[in-house]
Amino acid sequence: MDILKEAFALENAKMSGMTTSNRVETSREAKRIILAINEIYKETKDTSLMDVMKRLTAKKKKIDKRLKGRQPDTF
């Protein structure tokens, strides 16, 4: 499965020193991979695919959090 190779490559990719445009591109790529794995999961119900999706989603959330930046405290 080609999509799983992409998923593992993204999962093991180093995130330090990325530019904003690289973060946006990686976030979009993660979303594409997650959705593609989800389509396969719907057919096979393989729990290992769900684990891969969870790990990629966690990584995507970290990237998105970094993209949005810190929200100022409001009083």
C-alpha positions, 0 to 999 in steps of 0.5 A: 500500500503506497499510502501507508508508506507516505503515512510512515514517512510523514510520521517520521519526518522532522518538524523542527526548523520548518517554515510556515509554508512547509507547515501548511503544505505538511498539514494539507498532506497529512489531511489527504493521507488521513482521508485516504486511509479512512476510505480504506478503513471503511472497507477493511475495518483494520484496527491498525489503520485506525492507529495510523490515522490517530498518530497522523491526526495527533501530528497534524494537530501539533502542526496546526497549533503551531500555525495558529500561534499563541492566542493572547490572554483576554481578561 
